[in-house]
């Protein structure tokens, strides 16, 4: 399936993306559009959880895509939490987060 996205609680205050080991940016954009459409239907703020398996393969051009995702998150998204066990991926996310708003 690539990426599953759904509400993580009945109150619809937490949205969760669950990634498979292999996925594409096209699958991510479909999941992101679903999430944005669902968040549009509620009046309150939402937290987002991104869960990744330990052996996840990250597609090319991750910097470009993550920077775009962080800069264009839904206005009702107040926090994005990454649940990552792979050390390299964790380091990559920390680095991307720190430069996402500073790079042109």
Protein Blocks (a to p, Z undefined) as FASTA:
>chain_A
ZZacddfbfnlpaccddddfbdcfklmmmmmmmmmmmmmmpcbdcdddddddfkbccdeh
klmmmmmmmmmgcfklmbdcdddfblklmmmmmmmmmmmmmpZZ
